[in-house]
C-alpha cells in the first residue's frame, strides 16, 4: 500500500468510485480509494438503481445527463460491458392541474440543458404503461432516457477504469480508516488498519457511515439515514407478453415507484410511517446487510399501488429488501468542500446515488482539480447549510423529505418540519402582527403580513392570493414608510491596518476608502467568474464590515480565510448570528430615523451610501443608507439582545408617520424593478462580471485582484452570454428560475429570477442569453408554465433609473 498520494477517497460505493474515476479523467493519476470492506458493501449494493434525467434545477439535470452518457458508454464497452437498461422511459404521474403545471415548468428547465421531456395525458400514460389504471389520473411527465443499472457492476466498471495503467489510481479494499490527522500545511494523514497514507486532500464518500469519518476530522454532517423498503414480484404475464420493457413509474399520488425486474416488478415505497436508522450508532459488522422486513408499515402505500396497478393484487412477492438510504437536511446531496476545513471534500447524502452518482463525482473532481466545476454547484454545495444543522433537525427534515419523495416544492413553499430553527426576539412579535414566514438558511423571515388571521395561500406556479397583499405592502411603503426585519444577513467584521488594502485585492472593482462610506463590490474566482457579492462598510480606519447574503455565511468565510495575509495583519470575526437588520424604507423613513436617533440625519449630513454608529432609542446600532428596494431606506443593524428595544422605538415613532410592515415578497418585487441581483440566482460561477451585467463594478486597470488574468483572457475571446431584464406579455403567472428563453422557438437562454413589478405594473424576468439577442427592444419568448409568452428585452433598472428616490 502507498504511504504517500495526492488524494485519498474514503468509501467504495458509487460516490467514491465515481470520484476516483473522474479525478483520473481530470488528469490526476496519483489518487487512492480506501474501503473498509468490499466495494459496494454499503447502501450501493441494495439500491433500486434507477437512472432518471429528471431534475428540479439545471445543475441537477446536467449532472444526471452526464451520468446517463457515462453509463451508456460503460455498458457498451466490449472489454467490460455492464447491465444497463438504457432509455426504457419513465413517467411521473399527476392527478392535479397544479402538478401538471409544475411538470411543464420542469420540462422547460430541462430544455435549456438540451433534454427533451414530454407532457402526456392520462390515456397516453396508460398506453405507454399498460399495467396502470387512469382512475384519478390527469397525466404525467415522460422522461425518454429513464432506465436502471446494475449497481455493483457500475462501481466495478468505474474502479476498473480508474485503475488502468493510463489512469493510475489504486483501490485498497478491506482497509478501514481509523483516524485522520491534519497538519499545519493543511495536508492530511489517513490512518488505516494497514498503515498510514499521507496526502494533500481527503474525500469523505462514506454513505451511511459519513459521520463516523466526519467525527475523525471534528465535523458533523447534516445527513441521516432512513429505512427504505421495496419488494420484487414473481413474473407477471402481461409483462412477459408485452414485447417491450415497461417504463419506470413514480407516483406522488400513492408514494411508490416501480420498474421492471426480469419479468416481474420492483416496487418501492415512501410510507408516511417511516423510520430513521442508525441514529445511535451503526454496528461495525453491518456490511452487505439489511434491516428486518416490515411490510405492515407500508400497507397504506401498497393499497394505493394496488389501485393504480391492479396486476399487483394477483402476483406473489418474491423477496423484500429493507435497507438504509441517506438523506440530507434539505434533500439535496452535499458535494464539495467541507465547511471550515482545508483540503477536505465530501460527496454524501446521495439518496438517489446510483442515478446521480456519475454526475456528482464528475462535478466534485472538477472542484478538487480546478477549484470550480463547469456548472455552478451551489445547489449541492455543503456550505449552503450552516451551524443550525444538528442531528435532531436533520432527522426531522429527512423524515419530511422521505414522506414527500415525489412531491416537489412549489414556489414559496416552506415545509413545517424542524421549524423554527433560528429566530430573533422579534419572531413572535411579527407572528402577533400576522406575519407569514419563510425560511432563509434556517432563519424564520417574514414573507408578508396576512390581511386576516384565516388567510391561506395556495402554492402554485401562478400568481396567487398573495398578489394584492404584496401590492398593498409596496404601495404603503412607496408613499409613506414601511419596516421589515432582515435576519441572518451575513456580517463579518474585518479589522487590522491592512484590511482595506487586502480587500482591494479580493474584489474586482473599487472599494470605499473613506471612513463612513459604503460600497457594493464583487469577488471573482480564479477562473475570472463571479464568486460573491459583498457590501463593504468602513466603520472606522481599521474596521470594515463585510455584508452578504444570508446563505453565504460558510461560503464567504471559507473564501476569505483561504486568502488572508500570512502575516496576521488582517483578522475576520463573524457577527452573523449576533446582529439583525431592521430596514425602514419609503419617503418618510428619514423622518422616523430622526425621531428615534440623535444626530443630523439630513441628506447633506448622511447621504446615500453612508454608514454611522448611532443609538436607536436606547439600542446601539450601525446605520447604513443603502437600499434594496429602490426607495429612500436605512439598514439599522442592531445586536440581537437589544433588538426588541430598537423595534419598540421605531414602532412608536413610526405610528406618527403611518408606518406599515412589509416582507420578503415585497422586497423581491422591488429589487427586480431596480435590476438588483440575487446571489446564486442571478450571480453564479458560470459567468464573468461583464456577462453578468456588472461592468460598472469592474476596474480592470487595477494592478491586482483575484481572477484578473483569467477575466482578461475571457474578455479577449468575447462574451458567452449576457444578462438581461425582460418584460413578459402576460399577467397570469411569473416565469420561474430555469425557464427557457426562446428565439424562433429555440432555446437561447435561461431565466434566473422573475416576478411582478408592482410599482411599474410589469411581469419581469431576469436571465442569461446569447449576446446577439441582448439588445434592448429585442422581441423574444419565455416559457411560462410550459407555454411560450412574448417577451421584450428592457433597460435594467426600470423603476427610478436615476436613483432620485434612493438619494432622497
N, C-alpha and C positions, 0 to 999 in steps of 0.2 A: 504494500500500500504506500502511496505517495505520502511524504510528510510536508510537502510544500506545493501549493497550487494557487491559481488566481481566484477561483470561485468554488465554494462548496455549497451545493444544493442539498438540503436535508429533506428527504421524503421521496419515495419511489412510486407515487401514484401518477395520475395524469398530469397534475400540476408540476411535479418535479421533473418528470420525463420530458414534458413539453418545454420547460425552461432550459433544461440541459441541451436538448436538440437545437433550440433556437439560438442559444448562446454560440454554438458552433457555426450556425448559419450566419451569425453576425461577425464571424472571424475570430472568436476566442476559442482556442483549442485546448488551453491548459485549464480544464474545468473538471470537476468531480461531483458525482452524486453518491450520497451515502443513504442507505435504507436499513432500518432496524431489523427487518425481516426479509421477506421476498418482495420483489416489485409487485405492485397492485394488491397488497395484502390488507389494505385498509378499506375505505369506502369504495374505491375504484372497482374492486372485483365483483361487487354485487350491484353495480349501477345498472339502471334500466337503459342507459347509454343511448338516449335519443339525441339526434343531431339536427336541431332546427336552425333556420336562418332568422327567426323572429327576434326582434329586439325593440325596446321602447325608445332607444336613442340611436343616433347614427354610429357612435362608437361601438355599441353592442352589436349592431348589425354588421359593421365592418369586421370585427374580430370573429364573429360567427362565420362570415363568408370566408375568411381565411381558414378557419377550421375545416370547413367543407371542402375547400380546394385542396388543402393539405391531405385530408383523409382520403380523398379520391385518388390523389397521387400515390399515397401509400398502398391503397387497395390494388392499384393497377401495377405495382412494382413486381415484375416477374420473378425477381430473386427472393422476395419475401412478401407475397400477397397476404392481405388480411380480409376478414369478412366485414364488408360494409354494404348495407342495403341503402344505396345512394338514390335519392330522388324518388322514393316511394310516394312522396307528397304527404301533406298533413293539413288537418282542418282544426281551427279554433272556433268553437261553436258560440252562438249568441242567441239569447231569447228576448232581448230588448233593443229598441232603436238606439239607445244611448251606447250600448256595447258595439253595435254595428257602426255608429259614427266614429267611435274610437278606433275600430279596425281600419276605417277609411283613412284616419289620420296616420296610423302606423304604416299603412301601405305607402302613404306619401313620404314618410320618413325613410323608408327602405328605398324608394325610387331614387332619392338623391345619392344613394350608395350603389346604384346600378343593380338593385334587387327588385324583382317584379313579384309582388303578391297580387292575389285576385280576391275580390269580394264576391261571394256567391250566395244565392238564396237557399232556403231550406230544401227545396226539391233537388237542387244541384248537389247539396251536401249528401243527400241520400243516394243520389246517382253515383257519386264517387266513392261513397262508403255504404254499400248496400245492407250492412248489418244494423244501421241506425234508424230509429223512428223520427219522424218530423213533428211529433206532438210537442207543443210548447217550444218550437224552434223557429227562429226568424232567418237565420243564415249563419255565415261564418267567414273566416279569413283562410284562404288557401295558400299554403307555402309549398311550391312545387319541388323544392330541394330537400324537404324534410326526410329523415331517414334514421337508421340506428346502426350501431357499430359494435364489434366485439371489444370490450374494454381491455382485457388482458393482451390481446393481440396488438391493439393500438399502442399500448405503452411499450411493449417489447419492440415494436417496429421503430418507435421514436428512439428508444435506448440503443437499438442496433445501429441506426444511422449516426447517432451521436458518437458511437464508439468506433466507427470506421476509421481506418488509418488516416484518411484525409481530414477527419474531424477532430480526432484526438482525445475525446472525452473518456473518462473512466467511471465505472459504476462499481461500488462496493456494497454488496448485499450482506445481510446478517451482521451489520455493523452499527449497533446502537450508539447514538450520541449521548454522552454522559455529562457534558458541560461545555460552556462557551466562555472564552476569556477575550475581552477586547483590550488592546494595548494603546499606549499614548499616541501612536501614529495612526490610530483608528483601524489597524489591521486586526485580525482575529486568529485565535487558536481554537480549533474544533477538537474537543477531547472525545475519543471514542473508546470502546472496549478493546480495540485492536491498535491503539496508538493515537498520537496527536497529528493533526493536519493544520499547518499554518496557511493562512490565506488572506487575500485583500478583502474579499466580500463573502458574506453568507446570505443564503436564501432559505427562508422558512417555508417549506411546502408540505407541511406535516398533517394536512387533513384534520381529522378529529383530535389528533394529539398536538394541535397547534400551540396550545398554551402550556404544554409540558416543555416545549422548546422555548417558548416565549419567556417562561419563568427563568430559564437559564441566562437570559440576557436582561432580566429585570423589567420586562414589559408584560402587559396583559392585552390580548387582542379581543375585540368585541365579536367573538364567534361562539356560537352554541350549537350543539348537535340535537337533532330531532330523530326519533324513531320513525321510519318510513316503511310502509308495507305495500307489497304487490304480490299478486299470485299469477301463476301460469296455468292455463286451462288445458284440458285434454283437446284433441283435434276437433275442429268444428267443420261439419260437412260443407257448409256454404263457402268456407274459405278454401277447402280442398277443390271445390268445383268452380271457383271464381275465375281462374285463368289469369289472375294478376294479384300482386301483393296488395293487401288492404292498406290504405293510407293511415297515418298516425292520427290520433284523435285526442284533443284536450278540451275538457268540458267544464267551464266555470259554473254551469248551472247545477251540476251534481258533484263537482270537486273530484273528478277522476280523469285518468288518461288511459289510453290503451294503444298497443301496437301489435302487429302480427309477430308471433314467435313460432317458427316452424308452421304447422297447420292449425295452431291454436292462437290464443291471445295472451299477451302480458297486460294485466290490468292493475294500475296503481291508484292509490287513494290519498287524498288530503282531507282527513276527517277533522271535524271540529273538536272532538275529544282526543286531542293529540298529546304526545308526551315528549318532554325533553329527555336527553340521555347523557350520562357521564358528568352530570353537574358536580358530583362529589368525588371525582377522580375516575380513572379508567384502569381496569385490570391490565397489568402488563402483558398478560397472556391472551388478551382479546385480539387475536390475529386470524385473518380469514374466518371470522366468526360472525354470528348473527344473534339478534335478540330473540326471545321467545315469541312465537306466533301469538297474535291477539286479534283474531278476526271479529270478535264481538265488538271491538272498538270501532270498526268501520262499517257496521251493518247499515247505518243511516245513509252513508255514501253509496254502499252497494245497492241499496234499494233504488236510488236514483240511476245508477248504472244499468240496473235491470230494465227500468222504464225506457231508457234511451236505447239499449241494446238487448232486446228480448232473448236473443240467442244465448245470452249468458245464463239464463234460467234453466237451460236444457243441457248444460255441459258440466262435466266434473272438473274439480280443481286438481291439477297435477302436483303442484308444490307451492309453498308460501315462502316468501322472503321478507324478513323484517330486519333492517339494518340501519345504522346511523348515517345521516347526511348532515352537512354543516350549513348553518345559516349565519349571516352577519346581522348587525343591529338594524340595518336598513334594507336587507335583502340582496344588495349588490355585492359582488366579490371585493376583496381587499387585495389589490395587485399593485405593488410599487414600493416606495421607500417606507420603512418602519419609522413612525414619528419619534423624534428625539434621539435617534441612533444614526451613526455614520456607517456607511458601507454595509448596511443591513437592509434586506428587502424581504417581502413576503408575497406569496401567491396562495391565498387561503379563503375559506368561506365560499368555495365553489359549489353551490348547491346543485348546479347543472354542469358539473365539472367536465364530463366526457364530451358533451356537445360543444362547450365553450373553451375547453382547456387548450386546444391548439392555438386559438387566438390569444388567450391570456398569456401563455408562455411566450408568444411572439412579441406582444407589446412589452412584457416585462424585460425580455432580453434586450430590446431596443433601449429601454430606460437605463439598464445596467451599463450597456456599452457606450451609448451616445448621450445619456442624460435626459433625453426625451424620446417619445415614440412618434410614429408618423401621424397618429391621431392624438387629440387632446384626451388624456386618460383620467380626468378628474372624476368621472362617474364611477371609476373603480379605485381611485387613489385612497390608500389607507389614512391619509392625513385629513380627509374630509370629516372624520369622526374624531371628536376631541375628548377631554378628560371625563365627561359625564358618562361615558360608555362602560359602566361597570357590569359585573356578571349578572346581577338581578335584572337590570334593564335590558341587557342583551337577550336574556332568556324570554322575557315578556314580548319583545319585538319579534323574536324568532317564532314564537307560537303564533303571533298575529300574522306574520308573513306566510307561515305554513298553512294557516286556515284560509288564506286568501291567495293561494299559489297562482291561480289563473285569473284572478280579479285584479286588473291593473289599477293604478291610481288615476283618478280623474284630476283635471286641473284644480288646484287649491284644496285638494282633499288631504287632510292630515288625520291619520287614524289614531284612535284613542289609547292604545296600549302604552304603558310606561309614561303617561303624562300626569302631571307636569314633571319634567326632568330638571329644568333650570328656570328659575323665576327671579323676580326682583320684588322689593317691598310694594311695588305698585301693581303687581299682577292681580291681587284680589280687589284693589281699588278699581282698576279698569273692568274687571268682571262685574262689579257692582254697577258700573256705568253702562253695562250692556254689551261689553266687547265680545266679539267672536275672535278666537285666537288661532293662529297657525304656528308652525314651529320653524325656527331657523337655527341649525346646529344645536338642537335641543332646547333652545330658548323659547318660551311662550311669548309670542309677539302679536300685538293686535293687528288683525286683518281689516276689520271695520267695526263700526258700532251698530248693533242691531236696532232697528227702529221700534221694535216691541219685543217683550220677553219671549213670545211664542214664534218669533221669526225663524224660518228654516230655509236653508239654501239647498237647492238641487244641484249637485255637482254634475257638470256637463261640459262638453266641448263647445257649447253655445254660450252666448250671453245669458245670464240667469237673473234671479231675483235681486242680486246684489247690485245690478247696474244702476238703478236710480238711487240706491243708498250711497254708493260711492260718488255719484254725480253730486249729490247734496252735500257731502263732506267737502268736496273740492270747491264748490261754489261758495260755501260759507267761509272757507279759508281764503279764497281768492278775493272776496270782497271785505273781509274783516281780519280775523286771526284764528288760527287753529293750533292745537298742540297734539303731539304724538310722542310716544316712547320708542326709542331705538335701542333695544338691549342687545348685548352680545357683540356689539361693534368691536372689531379687533383693534387694540390700542397698545402700542409699545412705547415705552419711554426710552429714548436713546440719548445717552449722555457721554460727555468727555470732550476735551478740547479739539479732537479731530473728527467729531461727529458729522459736521456738515460737509467737510471735505471728503470724508469716506462715502457719505450718502450721494455725493455728486458723482462718484464712480459707479454707483449702483443703478442710477436712473438715466434714461436716455435724453432727458430734457433739462431744463433749468430747475434748480431748487430755490426756494425762498432763502435769501441771505440775511435780511433784516430781522431783528427781534420783533415779535408781534405780528409776523406775516405768515400767511398760509398759502400753500400751492398744491395743485394736483400734479402727480408725477406717475411715470410708468417705468417698470423694471422689465428688462428683457432677459431671456435665457441665452445660453451660449450659441444657440442657432440664430439669434437675432430676432426671435419672435416674442410676443407679449407673454410675460411671466406673471406680473402682478400689477395692480393699480393701488397707489397709496396717496393719501393726503398727508403732507408734511406740514407741521405747525411749529414755528420757532417760539417756544415759551420764554427762553432767555438765551444768553450767549452760549451756554453749554448744554441746553436741554431741548431736544426735538421730540415732538410726539408724532409717531407714525400710525396712521389710521387706515384700516382696510376692511373689506367685507367680513361679516361675522364668521362665515365658513372658512376663512383663510387663516385662522389662528395658528394651527400647527404648520401649515404650508409655508406661510411667510416667515415664521420664526426659523424654520429649517433652512430656508434660502439665505436669510440674513446672517445667521450664525455661521453658516458654511463659508461666508466671505468676510468675516470680521478680521480686522487687522491683527496680526500675530503679536503685536507689541502691547496689547491690552489698553490702547488709547481710547477705545470705544466700548461702552457697555450697553446691554439691552436688558430691559426689565418689562415683563408683561403686566399690564394693568387691565387686561381684557375682562376678567371676571370680577373686578373690584369697582368698576365705574359703569355708569349708564348715561345715555344721552336723552335729554328732553329737548325736542325740537319745537320751537314756536315759529310759525310761518304765516305770511299774509301782510298786507299793508299796515296793519295796526300792531304788528309784532314788536316794533321798536318802542311803541307806547307801553306795552306790557313789560318789556325788559326794563325800561327806565323807571317803571313804578315799583320794581322789586329789588333793584340793584343800584347802589351808589355809583357815582361816576358819570362821565359825559359819554352818552351813547349816540350822539348825533352822527349824521353821515360823515361829517368832516372829522370828527374825533375817532370814529370806529367804522371805517369804510368796509366795503366788501373785501373779503379775503384777509380779515384781521383776526387776531387771537389775543385774549387777555385773561389773566386770573382775576376773579371777582368773587363777590358773595351774592347769592340769590336768596333774599331773606337772610336767614342765619346760616345757610348752607354754603360751604366753599365750592367754587365751580371754576371751570375753564370754559370760557365762552368764545365761540368762533362764528364769524359772519360768513357762513357758507350756505349753499342751498342745493338740494337735490330735487326741488320742486319747481324751480323757476320763479318763485316769489321771494320777496324780502324774507329772510329767515335767519334764525340763530340756533346753532347747536349749543346746548348747555350741558356740559359734561360734569357729572356730579358723582362723588363717592356713594356707593350703594347704601352705606349706613346713614347717609343724610339725604337720600333721595326723596323720602316722603316729606321732609321739611321743605325741600325745594318745590315739590309738587304743590303743597298747600299754599305757599307764597304765590306761585304762578297762577294757581286756580282762583285764588281770591282776587288777585289783580285782574285776571282775565275776565272775570264776571263783569267788571266795569266796561269792558270793551266787547262784550258778546262772544267771548272765546268759546269755540266748539272743539271737539276731538276728531281726529282722523286717524286712519290706519294705513297699513302697508299697501292695500289695494289702491288707495288714492295716490300714494307715492309712486307706485308702478305706472299708473296712467300718466302722471305729470312728468316723470322722467323720460318717458317715450316722446312726449311733445317737445322736450328740450333736446332730444338726441343724446341723452346721457346713457352710458354703457352700464351693463350689469356683468360683473366678473363671473367667468365660467359659463356665461350665456353668450354675450357679445364679445368678450375678451378671452381668447383661447390661444393655446400654444401652437396652433396650426398656421397662424398668420402673423406677419410683422406689423409694426405700428402704422406704417403707411397704408398697407392693405386694410388695416382696421380703422382707417379714417382719423388717425391721431397725429396727422402731420404737424400740427401746431405745438405738439408736446415733444417733438424730436429736435434735438440740437446736434446735428450730425457733425458739426465742426468742433465739438468738444474734443479735447485731446484724448480722453479715455472714458469709457463706460462699458460695462459688461454687454457683450453682444454686438459691439460697434462694427468690428471687422466682418462678422457674418452678415449683419444688416447691409453694409456697403456692398458685399458680394451679391446678396439677393437683389438689391436695387439695380445693380448693373445688368441683371438678367430680366428685369421687368417684373410687373406685379402679376401674381397668380389669380388673385381675387380682389374685389373691392367691397367695402362695407357701405350699405346704403339704407336710407329710410324710404319706405313705401307707404302710399295711401291706397287702401283697398276699397273697391266699389261694392261694399255690402255692409249690412248692419245686423245680420242675424247671428254672427259668430266671429270671434277673432281668429287669426291664424295662431298656430302654436309652434313652439320650437321644434325644428326638424322638418316642417312642411316644405314642400318643394316649390321653388320659384321657376316658372316656365317661360320660355320664349318659343313661339310657334309650336307649342305642345311638348317641347323637350326640356328636361331639367337643366337649368343653367346656374342654380344657386340654392341656398337653404336659408330658411327663416331661423333667426336665433332668439328673438323675443317679439312679443306683439301684444296689443290691447287697444282699447278705445281711448282716444284722447278727448276727454270731456270738455276741456276749455276751447278746443278748436273744432269739435264735432266731427272728427275723422277716425276711421278704423285704421290704425297704424301698425306697421311691422318693420322690423329691422332684420338685416341679414347680409350674407356674403353672396356675391355672384360674379360671373365672368366680367372682367373690366370693360369689355366692349358694350355692355348693357348698363353701365353705371351712370351714364349721362342723365342729368336732371331732365325730366319730361319724358323719358323712355317709357313706352307702354309695354307692360308685361302681364303675366298672370301669376297668381299664387293659389295653390291648392288649399282650400278651406273646408275641412271635414271631407276631403277627397274630391271636391268639386272645384274646377278652375274658376277663379274670380279675377276680374280685371283689376290691375294694379298699376300705379304710376310712380316712378322714381321722383322723390321730392327733395327739396333742400332740407338738410338736417336742422334741427332746432326750430321747428315751425312756430312755436309759441315764443313771442317776445325775442326775436333773434338778436336784437341789440342789447339784451340784458338790462333794459331800463328798469324793470320791476325788481330784479335781484338787487340792483345797486341802490334802490330806494330813493 
